Amino acid sequence: MDLAALTPIIVVLILGAMSPGPSLVVLLRNTVEGGKRRGVACGFGHGIGFGIYALIAVTGIAQLKASASNAATALEIVGGLFLLVLAGLMFRGSGNEESHTSSGRQGFSEGFLIAFLNPKILAFQLAVFSQFVQPDFIWNERILIATVAMIIDGGWYILVALVISGTPLLPMLENNGRKVELTMATVLAGFGIWILL
């Protein structure tokens, strides 16, 4: 696979990563609550979750989804419930500063789960990769596409965390932390309900 074949995939993946959604909400929350370290860990976890989905999509998730609609429905329900659980925790409030103690681990796990349990990411990848992936792709080509997807996605969210944590925007978000948290919780709950419906 040459660069000319990869270029349209790269462009679409960049545009997909830049589009706002529940992943950005979770990243912002982690960066506000835990600073640069937790935000970067969240972006890293999201990239890995996205990369795993990319490998699954490239190696034939379209056929699996068509033949096992129960699995796809279960995944959508779990993803929607996960968003509602995150929203519920945010509505309840962070409580105290102890939430910062395991910041890297918490950021990574939330980033990974929001990517891995979001059926929209799977749908996006199926739509993108179905146009470019050929049936005769060897494993090296499949792994290359998944790796490129992981680097673009994780790189974008890590960049956002670094930019936010290095500007006056982060102190502003911290000073209005509860308002930001309630707004993000409302957005996440909306995404979760929309997915479940």
C-alpha positions as a Markdown table, in Angstrom:
| # | Residue | x | y | z |
|---|---|---|---|---|
| 1 | Met | 0.0 | 0.0 | 0.0 |
| 2 | Asp | 1.5 | 3.3 | -1.1 |
| 3 | Leu | 1.0 | 6.9 | 0.3 |
| 4 | Ala | -1.4 | 7.7 | -2.5 |
| 5 | Ala | -3.8 | 5.0 | -1.3 |
| 6 | Leu | -3.3 | 6.0 | 2.3 |
| 7 | Thr | -3.9 | 9.7 | 1.8 |
| 8 | Pro | -7.7 | 9.7 | 1.5 |
| 9 | Ile | -7.9 | 7.5 | 4.6 |
| 10 | Ile | -5.6 | 9.9 | 6.5 |
| 11 | Val | -7.7 | 12.9 | 5.5 |
| 12 | Val | -11.0 | 11.3 | 6.6 |
| 13 | Leu | -9.5 | 10.1 | 9.9 |
| 14 | Ile | -8.1 | 13.6 | 10.7 |
| 15 | Leu | -11.5 | 15.2 | 10.0 |
| 16 | Gly | -13.2 | 12.4 | 12.1 |
| 17 | Ala | -10.9 | 13.0 | 15.0 |
| 18 | Met | -11.4 | 16.7 | 14.9 |
| 19 | Ser | -15.2 | 16.5 | 15.0 |
| 20 | Pro | -16.6 | 17.2 | 18.5 |
| 21 | Gly | -18.5 | 14.4 | 20.4 |
| 22 | Pro | -18.5 | 12.5 | 23.6 |
| 23 | Ser | -14.8 | 11.7 | 23.3 |
| 24 | Leu | -13.9 | 15.4 | 23.4 |
| 25 | Val | -16.1 | 15.9 | 26.4 |
| 26 | Val | -14.4 | 13.1 | 28.3 |
| 27 | Leu | -11.0 | 14.4 | 27.3 |
| 28 | Leu | -11.8 | 18.0 | 28.5 |
| 29 | Arg | -13.2 | 16.7 | 31.8 |
| 30 | Asn | -10.0 | 14.6 | 32.4 |
| 31 | Thr | -7.7 | 17.6 | 31.5 |
| 32 | Val | -9.7 | 20.0 | 33.8 |
| 33 | Glu | -9.8 | 17.6 | 36.7 |
| 34 | Gly | -6.3 | 16.0 | 36.5 |
| 35 | Gly | -4.3 | 18.4 | 34.4 |
| 36 | Lys | -1.9 | 17.7 | 31.5 |
| 37 | Arg | -0.9 | 14.2 | 32.7 |
| 38 | Arg | -4.4 | 12.9 | 33.0 |
| 39 | Gly | -5.5 | 14.6 | 29.7 |
| 40 | Val | -2.6 | 13.1 | 27.8 |
| 41 | Ala | -3.3 | 9.6 | 29.3 |
| 42 | Cys | -6.9 | 10.0 | 28.3 |
| 43 | Gly | -5.9 | 10.8 | 24.7 |
| 44 | Phe | -3.5 | 7.9 | 24.7 |
| 45 | Gly | -6.1 | 5.5 | 25.9 |
| 46 | His | -8.6 | 6.8 | 23.3 |
| 47 | Gly | -6.1 | 6.3 | 20.5 |
| 48 | Ile | -5.5 | 2.7 | 21.6 |
| 49 | Gly | -9.3 | 2.0 | 21.8 |
| 50 | Phe | -9.7 | 3.6 | 18.4 |
| 51 | Gly | -6.8 | 1.5 | 16.9 |
| 52 | Ile | -8.3 | -1.7 | 18.2 |
| 53 | Tyr | -11.6 | -0.9 | 16.6 |
| 54 | Ala | -9.8 | 0.1 | 13.4 |
| 55 | Leu | -8.1 | -3.3 | 13.2 |
| 56 | Ile | -11.4 | -5.1 | 13.9 |
| 57 | Ala | -13.1 | -3.0 | 11.2 |
| 58 | Val | -10.4 | -3.6 | 8.6 |
| 59 | Thr | -10.3 | -7.4 | 9.2 |
| 60 | Gly | -14.0 | -7.9 | 8.7 |
| 61 | Ile | -16.3 | -6.4 | 11.3 |
| 62 | Ala | -18.8 | -5.5 | 8.5 |
| 63 | Gln | -19.5 | -9.2 | 7.9 |
| 64 | Leu | -19.7 | -10.0 | 11.6 |
| 65 | Lys | -22.1 | -7.1 | 12.2 |
| 66 | Ala | -24.3 | -8.2 | 9.3 |
| 67 | Ser | -24.5 | -11.8 | 10.6 |
| 68 | Ala | -24.7 | -11.1 | 14.3 |
| 69 | Ser | -26.9 | -8.1 | 14.8 |
| 70 | Asn | -27.4 | -9.1 | 18.5 |
| 71 | Ala | -23.7 | -8.4 | 19.1 |
| 72 | Ala | -23.9 | -5.0 | 17.5 |
| 73 | Thr | -27.1 | -4.1 | 19.5 |
| 74 | Ala | -25.4 | -5.3 | 22.8 |
| 75 | Leu | -22.4 | -3.1 | 22.0 |
| 76 | Glu | -24.6 | -0.1 | 21.4 |
| 77 | Ile | -26.5 | -0.6 | 24.6 |
| 78 | Val | -23.3 | -1.0 | 26.6 |
| 79 | Gly | -21.8 | 2.1 | 25.0 |
| 80 | Gly | -25.0 | 4.2 | 25.7 |
| 81 | Leu | -25.1 | 3.0 | 29.3 |
| 82 | Phe | -21.4 | 3.8 | 29.8 |
| 83 | Leu | -22.1 | 7.4 | 28.7 |
| 84 | Leu | -25.0 | 7.6 | 31.1 |
| 85 | Val | -22.8 | 6.3 | 34.0 |
| 86 | Leu | -20.1 | 8.8 | 33.2 |
| 87 | Ala | -22.8 | 11.6 | 33.1 |
| 88 | Gly | -24.2 | 10.4 | 36.4 |
| 89 | Leu | -20.8 | 10.6 | 38.1 |
| 90 | Met | -20.3 | 14.1 | 36.7 |
| 91 | Phe | -23.7 | 15.3 | 37.9 |
| 92 | Arg | -22.9 | 13.9 | 41.3 |
| 93 | Gly | -19.7 | 15.9 | 41.3 |
| 94 | Ser | -16.0 | 15.1 | 41.8 |
| 95 | Gly | -16.3 | 15.6 | 45.6 |
| 96 | Asn | -12.8 | 16.2 | 46.7 |
| 97 | Glu | -9.2 | 16.3 | 45.5 |
| 98 | Glu | -8.7 | 12.6 | 46.0 |
| 99 | Ser | -9.9 | 12.0 | 42.4 |
| 100 | His | -6.5 | 13.3 | 41.3 |
| 101 | Thr | -4.5 | 10.6 | 43.0 |
| 102 | Ser | -4.7 | 8.0 | 40.2 |
| 103 | Ser | -5.0 | 10.6 | 37.5 |
| 104 | Gly | -3.0 | 8.8 | 34.7 |
| 105 | Arg | -4.7 | 5.5 | 35.2 |
| 106 | Gln | -8.2 | 7.0 | 35.4 |
| 107 | Gly | -7.6 | 9.2 | 32.3 |
| 108 | Phe | -6.3 | 6.3 | 30.3 |
| 109 | Ser | -9.2 | 4.0 | 31.3 |
| 110 | Glu | -11.8 | 6.6 | 30.6 |
| 111 | Gly | -10.3 | 7.5 | 27.2 |
| 112 | Phe | -10.0 | 3.9 | 26.2 |
| 113 | Leu | -13.6 | 3.0 | 27.3 |
| 114 | Ile | -15.2 | 6.0 | 25.6 |
| 115 | Ala | -13.5 | 5.0 | 22.4 |
| 116 | Phe | -14.1 | 1.3 | 22.7 |
| 117 | Leu | -17.7 | 1.5 | 23.9 |
| 118 | Asn | -18.8 | 4.1 | 21.4 |
| 119 | Pro | -20.7 | 2.4 | 18.5 |
| 120 | Lys | -20.5 | 5.6 | 16.5 |
| 121 | Ile | -16.7 | 5.1 | 16.2 |
| 122 | Leu | -17.3 | 1.6 | 14.8 |
| 123 | Ala | -19.9 | 2.9 | 12.4 |
| 124 | Phe | -17.6 | 5.7 | 11.3 |
| 125 | Gln | -14.7 | 3.3 | 10.7 |
| 126 | Leu | -16.9 | 0.9 | 8.7 |
| 127 | Ala | -18.1 | 3.7 | 6.5 |
| 128 | Val | -14.5 | 5.0 | 6.0 |
| 129 | Phe | -12.7 | 1.7 | 5.6 |
| 130 | Ser | -15.3 | 0.0 | 3.4 |
| 131 | Gln | -14.4 | 2.4 | 0.6 |
| 132 | Phe | -10.7 | 1.8 | 0.7 |
| 133 | Val | -10.0 | -1.7 | 2.1 |
| 134 | Gln | -9.7 | -4.4 | -0.5 |
| 135 | Pro | -10.5 | -8.1 | 0.2 |
| 136 | Asp | -6.9 | -9.1 | -0.8 |
| 137 | Phe | -5.2 | -6.8 | 1.8 |
| 138 | Ile | -2.5 | -8.8 | 3.6 |
| 139 | Trp | -2.1 | -8.5 | 7.4 |
| 140 | Asn | 0.7 | -6.0 | 7.1 |
| 141 | Glu | -1.7 | -3.6 | 5.2 |
| 142 | Arg | -4.4 | -4.1 | 7.8 |
| 143 | Ile | -2.1 | -3.4 | 10.7 |
| 144 | Leu | -0.7 | -0.4 | 8.9 |
| 145 | Ile | -4.2 | 1.2 | 8.5 |
| 146 | Ala | -5.1 | 0.4 | 12.1 |
| 147 | Thr | -1.8 | 1.9 | 13.3 |
| 148 | Val | -2.3 | 5.1 | 11.2 |
| 149 | Ala | -5.8 | 5.4 | 12.6 |
| 150 | Met | -4.5 | 5.0 | 16.2 |
| 151 | Ile | -1.7 | 7.6 | 15.7 |
| 152 | Ile | -4.1 | 10.2 | 14.2 |
| 153 | Asp | -6.8 | 9.7 | 16.8 |
| 154 | Gly | -4.6 | 9.5 | 19.8 |
| 155 | Gly | -2.3 | 12.3 | 18.5 |
| 156 | Trp | -5.2 | 14.7 | 18.1 |
| 157 | Tyr | -6.6 | 14.2 | 21.6 |
| 158 | Ile | -3.1 | 14.4 | 23.1 |
| 159 | Leu | -2.5 | 17.6 | 21.2 |
| 160 | Val | -5.8 | 19.0 | 22.5 |
| 161 | Ala | -4.9 | 18.1 | 26.1 |
| 162 | Leu | -1.5 | 19.7 | 25.8 |
| 163 | Val | -2.8 | 22.9 | 24.2 |
| 164 | Ile | -5.6 | 23.3 | 26.8 |
| 165 | Ser | -3.3 | 22.6 | 29.7 |
| 166 | Gly | -0.7 | 25.1 | 28.5 |
| 167 | Thr | -2.9 | 28.1 | 28.0 |
| 168 | Pro | -5.1 | 30.4 | 30.2 |
| 169 | Leu | -8.0 | 28.3 | 29.1 |
| 170 | Leu | -7.3 | 25.6 | 31.7 |
| 171 | Pro | -7.4 | 27.9 | 34.7 |
| 172 | Met | -10.6 | 29.4 | 33.4 |
| 173 | Leu | -12.1 | 26.0 | 33.1 |
| 174 | Glu | -10.9 | 25.1 | 36.5 |
| 175 | Asn | -12.4 | 28.3 | 38.1 |
| 176 | Asn | -15.7 | 27.4 | 36.5 |
| 177 | Gly | -15.2 | 23.7 | 37.0 |
| 178 | Arg | -18.6 | 22.8 | 38.4 |
| 179 | Lys | -20.4 | 24.6 | 35.6 |
| 180 | Val | -18.2 | 23.0 | 33.0 |
| 181 | Glu | -18.7 | 19.6 | 34.6 |
| 182 | Leu | -22.5 | 20.0 | 34.6 |
| 183 | Thr | -22.5 | 21.1 | 31.0 |
| 184 | Met | -20.3 | 18.2 | 29.9 |
| 185 | Ala | -22.5 | 15.8 | 32.0 |
| 186 | Thr | -25.6 | 17.1 | 30.1 |
| 187 | Val | -23.9 | 16.6 | 26.7 |
| 188 | Leu | -22.8 | 13.0 | 27.7 |
| 189 | Ala | -26.2 | 12.1 | 29.0 |
| 190 | Gly | -27.7 | 13.4 | 25.7 |
| 191 | Phe | -25.3 | 11.3 | 23.7 |
| 192 | Gly | -26.1 | 8.2 | 25.8 |
| 193 | Ile | -29.8 | 8.6 | 25.6 |
| 194 | Trp | -29.6 | 9.2 | 21.8 |
| 195 | Ile | -27.5 | 6.0 | 21.4 |
| 196 | Leu | -30.0 | 4.0 | 23.5 |
| 197 | Leu | -32.9 | 5.3 | 21.5 |
